[in-house]
Amino acid sequence: MSGDEIIVKFSNVSFEWGVAKPILQEASFSVRRGSKITLMGQNGAGKSTIFQLITSESQPESGAINLNQNLTIATAKQVIPREDLDLTIKEFFEKCFKEKVYDIDKRIDEILKVVNLSFPHDRPIKNLSGGQQARILLAGALIQDPDLLLLDEPTNNLDKAGIEHLTKFILEYPKTCIVISHDADFLNTFTQGVLYLDIYSKKVEQYTGDYFAVVEEIKARLERERMKNMRLEKDISHRKEQANFFAQKGGHLRDVSSKMRKKIEELEGEVVELRREDKTIRNFSIPCQKEAGGVILKLDSVAVAINHKFVNKKVNVTLNKHERLLLVGPNGIGKTTLLEKLASGHAKGEHVKAGVKIGYYRQDFSTLDFNATVYQTLMKAQGSDGTEQGLRAHAAGFLLDAELLKAKVGDLSEGQKGLVAFAALSLEKPGLLILDEPTNHINFRHIPIIAKAINEFDGAMILVSHVQDFVEKIRVDSILDLGVLK
């Protein structure tokens, strides 16, 4: 790593959201100038919160956060704030600076090239695709040329070319970079060290080495902890039997028993609570609407974006029950627009057979009501079919515990929103499943389970995903490439 100067130092930092949601407990770590670091931890552990503490958006309850004097910081967040969607591209970039920048148009053009985009500056942000918005978020951080660049899930919605572009940029970036991502191959290309936020201990462990080496080191550590626990539990069990035996004998042996019980307490204190980091969602299924059958979807034209304008192109797509369509094409070509059209035109009987229920996983989670609680969301998806007990058990399978069921959807991490969306989909029993980037924000541990559930779905399906490993786990019957229609 270049340079030994420490630019960020957390010393015994504690932080909690509300009274019952501790995120950090006396966490300490440091970041050196010029280093490329991965911030790792389970969905909902508080990785994005660490970024907010670094940028002073949030303040610690106790402990100290020391930043190098005059350190400039910029964050590329996971999603564009809803209040910014009405801004034009120029207004969005102007908002990235505290003071007026006089050569802003020139800077915008230069930074758009870096993220492989080209747009008129008066284009509204809301008219961009999810992938284009992801690049604009990234460009908003890069245009500031900060000493410390914080990237929160920067590969979400990026196609292969976009990820290659970003990887090259990070490798060549001469300053410091901390990245949160679930894309292991992407992380391994540049990572020199890992900050690991343990969801159980609420502390941050610091590792050096590339991403894959650190993941193996953490696995080995978990295995050592598990073996130590097994030995301790065996020892404790044996000593308890002896202590009970001596206690029943009375007299001097009762004192021996008392001393043994103290030793047992000490040993019990050494048992490491096995980390919940290993927890994955349970296997689940997405049942198909019983009455769905025959031709589910018919499509004879699609709108394709050519030079920022939509042009209708003829196609001939028919989907029967059991059939799957993979929709591909570069960012901004019109994939999400097509999926939205299919879902919204459904009520009018356009394209999708009348009476067929659509299960729609949107990449921005806008099918979820952010003001509703998780419990209300799942209850609505379940309808009058099930019981409260069944709903709670179902939620637990998606790591949505009693505390999270009470939370508003809008207050969850992006990864947790994704799990709520899948929990709801499997209660809805759709006849047609529309999946727009279903791995975005999802912890890599859950992805094989989600792929299995999707692959076993019995209805019709349209899938958009730029994650090749994921797509390979799902049977696809036909591919519609919008890029070829240009």
Number of C-alpha atoms within 10 A of each C-alpha: 11 12 9 11 11 14 18 17 18 21 15 17 22 21 23 16 12 7 6 8 10 15 24 27 18 18 20 19 16 15 23 18 20 20 21 27 27 24 23 22 20 22 24 16 20 23 22 21 19 20 22 15 16 20 16 11 10 14 16 16 13 13 16 17 19 14 17 13 7 7 11 14 17 22 23 22 19 22 16 18 8 8 7 15 16 14 16 18 22 17 16 20 23 18 13 17 13 7 8 10 11 9 8 14 13 9 14 21 15 15 20 19 12 17 22 14 17 14 14 11 16 11 16 17 21 16 15 20 18 24 21 20 22 26 25 23 23 27 24 25 23 23 19 18 15 17 18 24 24 27 25 23 21 24 27 25 27 24 18 15 13 21 17 13 15 21 17 12 14 18 13 10 15 14 16 21 26 22 25 22 23 23 18 12 10 16 20 16 15 20 24 18 22 23 24 21 24 20 21 14 15 19 21 22 15 17 19 14 15 19 24 15 14 21 17 11 14 15 13 12 12 17 13 12 16 17 12 15 19 13 11 18 16 11 14 20 12 12 17 15 10 15 21 15 14 19 16 11 11 12 10 10 15 17 14 15 22 15 12 19 18 11 14 21 11 12 15 15 10 12 16 13 12 13 14 12 16 10 11 17 17 14 13 18 21 24 18 24 18 12 10 21 15 12 14 23 21 16 15 11 13 20 20 24 19 14 11 15 9 13 14 12 13 11 14 10 14 15 22 17 18 18 19 24 20 19 20 20 18 17 25 21 25 22 26 21 18 15 21 16 14 19 18 12 13 18 13 9 13 16 17 22 19 14 14 20 20 21 25 21 23 20 21 18 18 9 12 19 14 16 13 15 19 29 22 17 21 24 19 13 18 21 11 8 8 11 12 11 9 11 17 17 14 19 23 17 17 20 19 22 13 13 10 18 19 14 17 17 24 16 13 18 17 22 17 21 23 26 23 24 23 22 27 24 22 22 23 21 22 25 26 31 24 22 22 25 21 24 23 26 25 22 19 17 15 17 18 14 17 23 18 16 18 22 18 16 21 22 24 25 28 22 24 20 20 23 18 9 12 16 16 10 14 17 14 16 12 15 14 17 15 20 17 9 18 14
